[in-house]
Amino acid sequence: MPRTTFDRTNVQGGKDWGKAKQRQTEQIDDEIEDIITKNTYPEVEELDEKLTAYKDQFITYDLDGSGDLDDNDVRVMMEKLGQPKNHIEIRKMIKEIDLNGSGTINFREFVQMMLGGKTSIMRMILMFEEKNKEKEKPVGPPPKKSFSDLP
Ligand SMILES: [Ca+2]
């Protein structure tokens, strides 16, 4: 997978935007370190790789580098994924994932959405997309959830 490049810097507002992106990347690296240090997801295999993949996704969709996915970020994300949603649907999707009630999705919430036991619309769409990308690899049936994963 190609690394995220910042060649749109000038289009997006120049130096400040580049700085915001850098800050955002550093902030996410800290979050990842914290998640690993605290062993937040002991049952998850290949956690490092997964967190790196989520970081790439999150940075791609956090268009303004604010560190949060807001309504507009999610709208663009869904359009890119071929699943355009209206304003009400987007609010609902964010609400499913927004743990701290900020109205936006931060990296921690994004990780929890992907790795936590709760199913959400955004997670289903992202996982579907991920599976499509892996089509060339031989894949078995998706792993069944155990009863202990249920909320
Ligand atoms: Ca939030």
Backbone and ligand atoms as CSV (ligand in chain L), in Angstrom:
chain,resi,resn,atom,element,x,y,z
A,1,MET,N,N,0.852,-1.203,0.000
A,1,MET,CA,C,0.000,0.000,0.000
A,1,MET,C,C,0.881,1.244,0.000
A,2,PRO,N,N,0.582,2.209,-0.885
A,2,PRO,CA,C,1.414,3.414,-0.921
A,2,PRO,C,C,1.215,4.244,0.339
A,3,ARG,N,N,2.295,4.871,0.785
A,3,ARG,CA,C,2.191,5.749,1.945
A,3,ARG,C,C,1.389,6.977,1.550
A,4,THR,N,N,0.764,7.566,2.550
A,4,THR,CA,C,0.042,8.808,2.294
A,4,THR,C,C,1.050,9.895,1.943
A,5,THR,N,N,0.844,10.561,0.841
A,5,THR,CA,C,1.741,11.642,0.481
A,5,THR,C,C,1.019,12.966,0.681
A,6,PHE,N,N,1.794,13.982,0.888
A,6,PHE,CA,C,1.202,15.273,1.213
A,6,PHE,C,C,1.406,16.269,0.071
A,7,ASP,N,N,1.354,15.744,-1.158
A,7,ASP,CA,C,1.612,16.621,-2.299
A,7,ASP,C,C,0.446,17.567,-2.604
A,8,ARG,N,N,-0.649,17.436,-1.847
A,8,ARG,CA,C,-1.763,18.360,-2.051
A,8,ARG,C,C,-1.631,19.575,-1.133
A,9,THR,N,N,-0.477,19.679,-0.466
A,9,THR,CA,C,-0.276,20.728,0.531
A,9,THR,C,C,-0.742,22.103,0.065
A,10,ASN,N,N,-0.317,22.488,-1.142
A,10,ASN,CA,C,-0.643,23.838,-1.604
A,10,ASN,C,C,-2.138,24.018,-1.835
A,11,VAL,N,N,-2.755,23.010,-2.401
A,11,VAL,CA,C,-4.195,23.072,-2.659
A,11,VAL,C,C,-4.959,23.237,-1.348
A,12,GLN,N,N,-4.489,22.542,-0.309
A,12,GLN,CA,C,-5.230,22.485,0.931
A,12,GLN,C,C,-4.945,23.642,1.878
A,13,GLY,N,N,-4.059,24.564,1.482
A,13,GLY,CA,C,-3.862,25.728,2.343
A,13,GLY,C,C,-2.430,25.898,2.807
A,14,GLY,N,N,-1.484,25.288,2.089
A,14,GLY,CA,C,-0.071,25.566,2.287
A,14,GLY,C,C,0.525,25.021,3.563
A,15,LYS,N,N,1.487,25.777,4.067
A,15,LYS,CA,C,2.336,25.352,5.172
A,15,LYS,C,C,1.553,24.889,6.398
A,16,ASP,N,N,0.552,25.684,6.766
A,16,ASP,CA,C,-0.192,25.384,7.986
A,16,ASP,C,C,-0.863,24.024,7.895
A,17,TRP,N,N,-1.377,23.744,6.710
A,17,TRP,CA,C,-2.031,22.462,6.530
A,17,TRP,C,C,-1.013,21.325,6.663
A,18,GLY,N,N,0.183,21.523,6.071
A,18,GLY,CA,C,1.255,20.541,6.195
A,18,GLY,C,C,1.620,20.310,7.650
A,19,LYS,N,N,1.687,21.389,8.422
A,19,LYS,CA,C,2.002,21.293,9.848
A,19,LYS,C,C,0.919,20.545,10.601
A,20,ALA,N,N,-0.320,20.862,10.252
A,20,ALA,CA,C,-1.452,20.192,10.910
A,20,ALA,C,C,-1.385,18.698,10.656
A,21,LYS,N,N,-1.050,18.336,9.413
A,21,LYS,CA,C,-0.944,16.917,9.058
A,21,LYS,C,C,0.168,16.243,9.866
A,22,GLN,N,N,1.282,16.949,10.032
A,22,GLN,CA,C,2.412,16.382,10.772
A,22,GLN,C,C,2.037,16.191,12.240
A,23,ARG,N,N,1.389,17.199,12.810
A,23,ARG,CA,C,0.938,17.120,14.198
A,23,ARG,C,C,-0.011,15.950,14.382
A,24,GLN,N,N,-0.907,15.819,13.403
A,24,GLN,CA,C,-1.899,14.760,13.451
A,24,GLN,C,C,-1.209,13.391,13.436
A,25,THR,N,N,-0.192,13.235,12.568
A,25,THR,CA,C,0.527,11.969,12.479
A,25,THR,C,C,1.230,11.651,13.796
A,26,GLU,N,N,1.865,12.668,14.385
A,26,GLU,CA,C,2.575,12.457,15.648
A,26,GLU,C,C,1.608,12.091,16.767
A,27,GLN,N,N,0.480,12.777,16.765
A,27,GLN,CA,C,-0.541,12.516,17.784
A,27,GLN,C,C,-1.041,11.072,17.686
A,28,ILE,N,N,-1.242,10.619,16.460
A,28,ILE,CA,C,-1.730,9.253,16.265
A,28,ILE,C,C,-0.657,8.245,16.666
A,29,ASP,N,N,0.608,8.547,16.368
A,29,ASP,CA,C,1.692,7.661,16.795
A,29,ASP,C,C,1.698,7.510,18.317
A,30,ASP,N,N,1.466,8.617,19.017
A,30,ASP,CA,C,1.393,8.560,20.482
A,30,ASP,C,C,0.228,7.690,20.947
A,31,GLU,N,N,-0.907,7.857,20.290
A,31,GLU,CA,C,-2.097,7.066,20.630
A,31,GLU,C,C,-1.821,5.574,20.445
A,32,ILE,N,N,-1.141,5.253,19.327
A,32,ILE,CA,C,-0.829,3.856,19.027
A,32,ILE,C,C,0.086,3.282,20.103
A,33,GLU,N,N,1.089,4.065,20.484
A,33,GLU,CA,C,2.016,3.620,21.517
A,33,GLU,C,C,1.258,3.355,22.822
A,34,ASP,N,N,0.352,4.259,23.128
A,34,ASP,CA,C,-0.442,4.143,24.350
A,34,ASP,C,C,-1.326,2.892,24.328
A,35,ILE,N,N,-1.938,2.636,23.184
A,35,ILE,CA,C,-2.817,1.465,23.050
A,35,ILE,C,C,-2.000,0.187,23.254
A,36,ILE,N,N,-0.790,0.160,22.663
A,36,ILE,CA,C,0.061,-1.029,22.770
A,36,ILE,C,C,0.597,-1.181,24.195
A,37,THR,N,N,1.062,-0.073,24.777
A,37,THR,CA,C,1.621,-0.107,26.134
A,37,THR,C,C,0.578,-0.578,27.145
A,38,LYS,N,N,-0.630,-0.044,27.011
A,38,LYS,CA,C,-1.689,-0.383,27.967
A,38,LYS,C,C,-2.359,-1.712,27.657
A,39,ASN,N,N,-1.945,-2.323,26.543
A,39,ASN,CA,C,-2.513,-3.610,26.151
A,39,ASN,C,C,-4.046,-3.556,26.134
A,40,THR,N,N,-4.552,-2.533,25.443
A,40,THR,CA,C,-5.996,-2.278,25.399
A,40,THR,C,C,-6.763,-3.409,24.700
A,41,TYR,N,N,-6.126,-4.041,23.717
A,41,TYR,CA,C,-6.818,-5.101,22.965
A,41,TYR,C,C,-6.004,-6.399,23.022
A,42,PRO,N,N,-5.950,-7.028,24.206
A,42,PRO,CA,C,-5.083,-8.214,24.370
A,42,PRO,C,C,-5.469,-9.371,23.445
A,43,GLU,N,N,-6.720,-9.414,23.017
A,43,GLU,CA,C,-7.184,-10.561,22.228
A,43,GLU,C,C,-6.959,-10.376,20.733
A,44,VAL,N,N,-6.515,-9.175,20.321
A,44,VAL,CA,C,-6.363,-8.887,18.895
A,44,VAL,C,C,-4.994,-9.334,18.394
A,45,GLU,N,N,-4.988,-10.133,17.324
A,45,GLU,CA,C,-3.737,-10.587,16.734
A,45,GLU,C,C,-3.203,-9.529,15.764
A,46,GLU,N,N,-1.898,-9.490,15.606
A,46,GLU,CA,C,-1.236,-8.548,14.691
A,46,GLU,C,C,-1.726,-7.117,14.920
A,47,LEU,N,N,-1.783,-6.746,16.194
A,47,LEU,CA,C,-2.315,-5.428,16.569
A,47,LEU,C,C,-1.510,-4.295,15.926
A,48,ASP,N,N,-0.163,-4.416,15.947
A,48,ASP,CA,C,0.685,-3.369,15.369
A,48,ASP,C,C,0.298,-3.060,13.933
A,49,GLU,N,N,0.193,-4.138,13.143
A,49,GLU,CA,C,-0.120,-3.968,11.727
A,49,GLU,C,C,-1.497,-3.366,11.540
A,50,LYS,N,N,-2.435,-3.825,12.356
A,50,LYS,CA,C,-3.796,-3.297,12.234
A,50,LYS,C,C,-3.833,-1.812,12.567
A,51,LEU,N,N,-3.144,-1.441,13.649
A,51,LEU,CA,C,-3.151,-0.036,14.054
A,51,LEU,C,C,-2.503,0.845,12.983
A,52,THR,N,N,-1.456,0.326,12.359
A,52,THR,CA,C,-0.809,1.084,11.282
A,52,THR,C,C,-1.768,1.264,10.105
A,53,ALA,N,N,-2.512,0.221,9.780
A,53,ALA,CA,C,-3.485,0.311,8.693
A,53,ALA,C,C,-4.597,1.312,9.045
A,54,TYR,N,N,-5.045,1.299,10.292
A,54,TYR,CA,C,-6.095,2.242,10.714
A,54,TYR,C,C,-5.574,3.670,10.665
A,55,LYS,N,N,-4.308,3.827,11.043
A,55,LYS,CA,C,-3.691,5.149,10.981
A,55,LYS,C,C,-3.725,5.682,9.546
A,56,ASP,N,N,-3.316,4.838,8.592
A,56,ASP,CA,C,-3.325,5.256,7.187
A,56,ASP,C,C,-4.731,5.640,6.741
A,57,GLN,N,N,-5.706,4.813,7.135
A,57,GLN,CA,C,-7.089,5.105,6.762
A,57,GLN,C,C,-7.545,6.423,7.371
A,58,PHE,N,N,-7.270,6.556,8.666
A,58,PHE,CA,C,-7.737,7.737,9.391
A,58,PHE,C,C,-7.153,9.009,8.786
A,59,ILE,N,N,-5.847,8.979,8.499
A,59,ILE,CA,C,-5.178,10.153,7.936
A,59,ILE,C,C,-5.736,10.484,6.555
A,60,THR,N,N,-6.036,9.432,5.788
A,60,THR,CA,C,-6.599,9.650,4.465
A,60,THR,C,C,-7.944,10.376,4.550
A,61,TYR,N,N,-8.750,9.981,5.538
A,61,TYR,CA,C,-10.107,10.522,5.598
A,61,TYR,C,C,-10.197,11.813,6.402
A,62,ASP,N,N,-9.237,12.063,7.277
A,62,ASP,CA,C,-9.222,13.320,8.034
A,62,ASP,C,C,-8.629,14.402,7.131
A,63,LEU,N,N,-9.479,14.952,6.284
A,63,LEU,CA,C,-9.013,15.777,5.174
A,63,LEU,C,C,-8.294,17.043,5.623
A,64,ASP,N,N,-8.764,17.672,6.692
A,64,ASP,CA,C,-8.150,18.929,7.114
A,64,ASP,C,C,-7.080,18.727,8.193
A,65,GLY,N,N,-6.818,17.458,8.537
A,65,GLY,CA,C,-5.775,17.190,9.528
A,65,GLY,C,C,-6.121,17.651,10.926
A,66,SER,N,N,-7.425,17.744,11.230
A,66,SER,CA,C,-7.858,18.246,12.538
A,66,SER,C,C,-7.685,17.211,13.648
A,67,GLY,N,N,-7.497,15.937,13.262
A,67,GLY,CA,C,-7.404,14.879,14.272
A,67,GLY,C,C,-8.751,14.257,14.593
A,68,ASP,N,N,-9.795,14.779,13.974
A,68,ASP,CA,C,-11.140,14.236,14.138
A,68,ASP,C,C,-11.799,14.081,12.778
A,69,LEU,N,N,-12.634,13.061,12.654
A,69,LEU,CA,C,-13.455,12.948,11.450
A,69,LEU,C,C,-14.788,13.625,11.749
A,70,ASP,N,N,-15.081,14.689,10.994
A,70,ASP,CA,C,-16.357,15.366,11.182
A,70,ASP,C,C,-17.340,14.962,10.076
A,71,ASP,N,N,-18.502,15.605,10.069
A,71,ASP,CA,C,-19.544,15.274,9.087
A,71,ASP,C,C,-19.005,15.257,7.660
A,72,ASN,N,N,-18.247,16.311,7.336
A,72,ASN,CA,C,-17.754,16.438,5.969
A,72,ASN,C,C,-16.760,15.323,5.642
A,73,ASP,N,N,-15.864,15.012,6.592
A,73,ASP,CA,C,-14.886,13.936,6.371
A,73,ASP,C,C,-15.597,12.608,6.116
A,74,VAL,N,N,-16.625,12.357,6.912
A,74,VAL,CA,C,-17.345,11.085,6.787
A,74,VAL,C,C,-18.130,11.036,5.475
A,75,ARG,N,N,-18.681,12.189,5.088
A,75,ARG,CA,C,-19.423,12.247,3.828
A,75,ARG,C,C,-18.490,11.903,2.659
A,76,VAL,N,N,-17.296,12.525,2.641
A,76,VAL,CA,C,-16.331,12.271,1.571
A,76,VAL,C,C,-15.861,10.813,1.619
A,77,MET,N,N,-15.644,10.311,2.836
A,77,MET,CA,C,-15.220,8.920,3.017
A,77,MET,C,C,-16.219,7.964,2.380
A,78,MET,N,N,-17.505,8.178,2.660
A,78,MET,CA,C,-18.538,7.288,2.148
A,78,MET,C,C,-18.660,7.388,0.627
A,79,GLU,N,N,-18.455,8.615,0.114
A,79,GLU,CA,C,-18.486,8.782,-1.342
A,79,GLU,C,C,-17.332,8.021,-1.992
A,80,LYS,N,N,-16.143,8.127,-1.369
A,80,LYS,CA,C,-14.969,7.414,-1.891
A,80,LYS,C,C,-15.180,5.910,-1.851
A,81,LEU,N,N,-15.910,5.454,-0.855
A,81,LEU,CA,C,-16.151,4.018,-0.698
A,81,LEU,C,C,-17.343,3.556,-1.541
A,82,GLY,N,N,-17.927,4.489,-2.303
A,82,GLY,CA,C,-19.058,4.147,-3.153
A,82,GLY,C,C,-20.345,3.930,-2.386
A,83,GLN,N,N,-20.426,4.528,-1.193
A,83,GLN,CA,C,-21.618,4.386,-0.348
A,83,GLN,C,C,-22.100,5.757,0.117
A,84,PRO,N,N,-22.477,6.635,-0.837
A,84,PRO,CA,C,-22.858,7.986,-0.413
A,84,PRO,C,C,-24.022,7.980,0.574
A,85,LYS,N,N,-23.927,8.828,1.583
A,85,LYS,CA,C,-24.951,8.894,2.631
A,85,LYS,C,C,-25.442,10.325,2.759
A,86,ASN,N,N,-26.692,10.467,3.176
A,86,ASN,CA,C,-27.199,11.824,3.403
A,86,ASN,C,C,-26.824,12.303,4.809
A,87,HIS,N,N,-27.149,13.570,5.069
A,87,HIS,CA,C,-26.745,14.208,6.317
A,87,HIS,C,C,-27.218,13.434,7.548
A,88,ILE,N,N,-28.459,12.992,7.519
A,88,ILE,CA,C,-29.034,12.294,8.682
A,88,ILE,C,C,-28.329,10.950,8.905
A,89,GLU,N,N,-28.074,10.247,7.811
A,89,GLU,CA,C,-27.376,8.954,7.914
A,89,GLU,C,C,-25.964,9.142,8.465
A,90,ILE,N,N,-25.316,10.222,8.021
A,90,ILE,CA,C,-23.955,10.492,8.486
A,90,ILE,C,C,-23.948,10.797,9.976
A,91,ARG,N,N,-24.899,11.616,10.434
A,91,ARG,CA,C,-25.008,11.924,11.873
A,91,ARG,C,C,-25.190,10.631,12.670
A,92,LYS,N,N,-26.019,9.746,12.138
A,92,LYS,CA,C,-26.313,8.481,12.822
A,92,LYS,C,C,-25.055,7.606,12.892
A,93,MET,N,N,-24.318,7.565,11.795
A,93,MET,CA,C,-23.094,6.761,11.743
A,93,MET,C,C,-22.078,7.264,12.761
A,94,ILE,N,N,-21.937,8.600,12.818
A,94,ILE,CA,C,-20.965,9.169,13.752
A,94,ILE,C,C,-21.396,8.881,15.189
A,95,LYS,N,N,-22.679,9.008,15.442
A,95,LYS,CA,C,-23.195,8.813,16.797
A,95,LYS,C,C,-22.906,7.402,17.325
A,96,GLU,N,N,-22.908,6.426,16.414
A,96,GLU,CA,C,-22.627,5.038,16.813
A,96,GLU,C,C,-21.205,4.869,17.335
A,97,ILE,N,N,-20.309,5.753,16.879
A,97,ILE,CA,C,-18.876,5.573,17.127
A,97,ILE,C,C,-18.333,6.598,18.118
A,98,ASP,N,N,-19.037,7.735,18.196
A,98,ASP,CA,C,-18.590,8.865,19.010
A,98,ASP,C,C,-18.792,8.559,20.500
A,99,LEU,N,N,-17.709,8.144,21.155
A,99,LEU,CA,C,-17.823,7.703,22.553
A,99,LEU,C,C,-17.854,8.870,23.527
A,100,ASN,N,N,-17.165,9.967,23.194
A,100,ASN,CA,C,-17.068,11.080,24.146
A,100,ASN,C,C,-18.066,12.199,23.861
A,101,GLY,N,N,-18.957,11.965,22.892
A,101,GLY,CA,C,-20.013,12.940,22.635
A,101,GLY,C,C,-19.556,14.227,21.984
A,102,SER,N,N,-18.386,14.196,21.314
A,102,SER,CA,C,-17.861,15.408,20.685
A,102,SER,C,C,-18.560,15.691,19.356
A,103,GLY,N,N,-19.269,14.701,18.829
A,103,GLY,CA,C,-19.905,14.870,17.526
A,103,GLY,C,C,-18.979,14.542,16.366
A,104,THR,N,N,-17.751,14.142,16.704
A,104,THR,CA,C,-16.769,13.763,15.689
A,104,THR,C,C,-16.083,12.462,16.138
A,105,ILE,N,N,-15.275,11.894,15.248
A,105,ILE,CA,C,-14.610,10.626,15.554
A,105,ILE,C,C,-13.102,10.851,15.647
A,106,ASN,N,N,-12.522,10.620,16.808
A,106,ASN,CA,C,-11.065,10.727,16.915
A,106,ASN,C,C,-10.422,9.352,16.660
A,107,PHE,N,N,-9.095,9.325,16.634
A,107,PHE,CA,C,-8.421,8.070,16.268
A,107,PHE,C,C,-8.754,6.944,17.238
A,108,ARG,N,N,-8.813,7.279,18.523
A,108,ARG,CA,C,-9.110,6.267,19.530
A,108,ARG,C,C,-10.493,5.637,19.286
A,109,GLU,N,N,-11.437,6.502,18.957
A,109,GLU,CA,C,-12.800,6.018,18.683
A,109,GLU,C,C,-12.840,5.187,17.402
A,110,PHE,N,N,-12.022,5.597,16.437
A,110,PHE,CA,C,-11.925,4.868,15.176
A,110,PHE,C,C,-11.400,3.446,15.427
A,111,VAL,N,N,-10.350,3.349,16.256
A,111,VAL,CA,C,-9.772,2.047,16.593
A,111,VAL,C,C,-10.794,1.193,17.349
A,112,GLN,N,N,-11.473,1.830,18.290
A,112,GLN,CA,C,-12.473,1.098,19.069
A,112,GLN,C,C,-13.606,0.582,18.161
A,113,MET,N,N,-13.956,1.399,17.167
A,113,MET,CA,C,-14.979,0.979,16.212
A,113,MET,C,C,-14.547,-0.290,15.479
A,114,MET,N,N,-13.267,-0.327,15.060
A,114,MET,CA,C,-12.776,-1.451,14.278
A,114,MET,C,C,-12.486,-2.684,15.138
A,115,LEU,N,N,-12.053,-2.477,16.372
A,115,LEU,CA,C,-11.598,-3.611,17.192
A,115,LEU,C,C,-12.549,-3.967,18.334
A,116,GLY,N,N,-13.426,-3.035,18.691
A,116,GLY,CA,C,-14.347,-3.297,19.783
A,116,GLY,C,C,-15.423,-4.296,19.360
A,117,GLY,N,N,-16.183,-4.776,20.318
A,117,GLY,CA,C,-17.173,-5.811,20.038
A,117,GLY,C,C,-18.414,-5.311,19.325
A,118,LYS,N,N,-18.581,-3.980,19.287
A,118,LYS,CA,C,-19.810,-3.399,18.757
A,118,LYS,C,C,-19.778,-3.300,17.239
A,119,THR,N,N,-20.877,-3.660,16.611
A,119,THR,CA,C,-20.987,-3.503,15.165
A,119,THR,C,C,-21.570,-2.130,14.857
A,120,SER,N,N,-21.061,-1.497,13.811
A,120,SER,CA,C,-21.607,-0.211,13.384
A,120,SER,C,C,-21.623,-0.184,11.863
A,121,ILE,N,N,-22.405,0.751,11.332
A,121,ILE,CA,C,-22.538,0.833,9.873
A,121,ILE,C,C,-21.183,1.132,9.236
A,122,MET,N,N,-20.467,2.099,9.820
A,122,MET,CA,C,-19.185,2.471,9.223
A,122,MET,C,C,-18.206,1.299,9.226
A,123,ARG,N,N,-18.188,0.564,10.330
A,123,ARG,CA,C,-17.288,-0.585,10.409
A,123,ARG,C,C,-17.618,-1.623,9.335
A,124,MET,N,N,-18.906,-1.869,9.146
A,124,MET,CA,C,-19.291,-2.862,8.133
A,124,MET,C,C,-18.847,-2.421,6.742
A,125,ILE,N,N,-19.028,-1.136,6.455
A,125,ILE,CA,C,-18.643,-0.619,5.141
A,125,ILE,C,C,-17.129,-0.692,4.964
A,126,LEU,N,N,-16.379,-0.291,5.991
A,126,LEU,CA,C,-14.912,-0.317,5.896
A,126,LEU,C,C,-14.380,-1.742,5.770
A,127,MET,N,N,-14.989,-2.663,6.496
A,127,MET,CA,C,-14.524,-4.050,6.434
A,127,MET,C,C,-14.848,-4.673,5.090
A,128,PHE,N,N,-15.992,-4.294,4.544
A,128,PHE,CA,C,-16.386,-4.772,3.217
A,128,PHE,C,C,-15.368,-4.298,2.181
A,129,GLU,N,N,-14.997,-3.026,2.310
A,129,GLU,CA,C,-14.025,-2.424,1.407
A,129,GLU,C,C,-12.669,-3.134,1.523
A,130,GLU,N,N,-12.261,-3.407,2.754
A,130,GLU,CA,C,-10.999,-4.074,3.032
A,130,GLU,C,C,-10.963,-5.454,2.371
A,131,LYS,N,N,-12.065,-6.142,2.457
A,131,LYS,CA,C,-12.166,-7.479,1.865
A,131,LYS,C,C,-12.040,-7.409,0.352
A,132,ASN,N,N,-12.669,-6.414,-0.250
A,132,ASN,CA,C,-12.581,-6.234,-1.699
A,132,ASN,C,C,-11.143,-6.017,-2.139
A,133,LYS,N,N,-10.403,-5.249,-1.324
A,133,LYS,CA,C,-9.015,-4.955,-1.643
A,133,LYS,C,C,-8.163,-6.214,-1.601
A,134,GLU,N,N,-8.547,-7.145,-0.728
A,134,GLU,CA,C,-7.739,-8.352,-0.538
A,134,GLU,C,C,-8.144,-9.472,-1.482
A,135,LYS,N,N,-8.950,-9.132,-2.454
A,135,LYS,CA,C,-9.508,-10.159,-3.335
A,135,LYS,C,C,-8.459,-11.060,-3.956
A,136,GLU,N,N,-7.291,-10.461,-4.302
A,136,GLU,CA,C,-6.270,-11.255,-4.965
A,136,GLU,C,C,-5.659,-12.313,-4.048
A,137,LYS,N,N,-5.726,-12.047,-2.729
A,137,LYS,CA,C,-5.202,-13.025,-1.771
A,137,LYS,C,C,-6.244,-14.119,-1.540
A,138,PRO,N,N,-5.779,-15.376,-1.363
A,138,PRO,CA,C,-6.758,-16.405,-1.021
A,138,PRO,C,C,-7.275,-16.184,0.397
A,139,VAL,N,N,-8.577,-16.000,0.526
A,139,VAL,CA,C,-9.133,-15.777,1.865
A,139,VAL,C,C,-10.198,-16.810,2.185
A,140,GLY,N,N,-10.167,-17.268,3.401
A,140,GLY,CA,C,-11.172,-18.203,3.884
A,140,GLY,C,C,-12.395,-17.449,4.337
A,141,PRO,N,N,-13.345,-18.138,4.923
A,141,PRO,CA,C,-14.516,-17.449,5.473
A,141,PRO,C,C,-14.085,-16.539,6.618
A,142,PRO,N,N,-14.810,-15.429,6.848
A,142,PRO,CA,C,-14.419,-14.536,7.937
A,142,PRO,C,C,-14.497,-15.247,9.276
A,143,PRO,N,N,-13.588,-14.897,10.207
A,143,PRO,CA,C,-13.600,-15.588,11.495
A,143,PRO,C,C,-14.920,-15.334,12.226
A,144,LYS,N,N,-15.479,-16.382,12.772
A,144,LYS,CA,C,-16.734,-16.268,13.530
A,144,LYS,C,C,-16.450,-15.577,14.865
A,145,LYS,N,N,-17.376,-14.758,15.261
A,145,LYS,CA,C,-17.246,-14.126,16.567
A,145,LYS,C,C,-17.621,-15.128,17.655
A,146,SER,N,N,-16.895,-15.063,18.751
A,146,SER,CA,C,-17.278,-15.952,19.851
A,146,SER,C,C,-18.323,-15.250,20.711
A,147,PHE,N,N,-18.987,-16.007,21.547
A,147,PHE,CA,C,-20.048,-15.419,22.374
A,147,PHE,C,C,-19.497,-14.350,23.306
A,148,SER,N,N,-18.241,-14.512,23.695
A,148,SER,CA,C,-17.660,-13.544,24.623
A,148,SER,C,C,-17.454,-12.184,23.985
A,149,ASP,N,N,-17.496,-12.128,22.627
A,149,ASP,CA,C,-17.348,-10.846,21.943
A,149,ASP,C,C,-18.645,-10.048,21.941
A,150,LEU,N,N,-19.755,-10.730,22.205
A,150,LEU,CA,C,-21.042,-10.045,22.131
A,150,LEU,C,C,-21.185,-9.069,23.291
A,151,PRO,N,N,-21.820,-7.925,22.996
A,151,PRO,CA,C,-21.971,-6.935,24.066
A,151,PRO,C,C,-22.930,-7.422,25.176
L,1,CA,CA,CA,-15.642,11.909,19.515
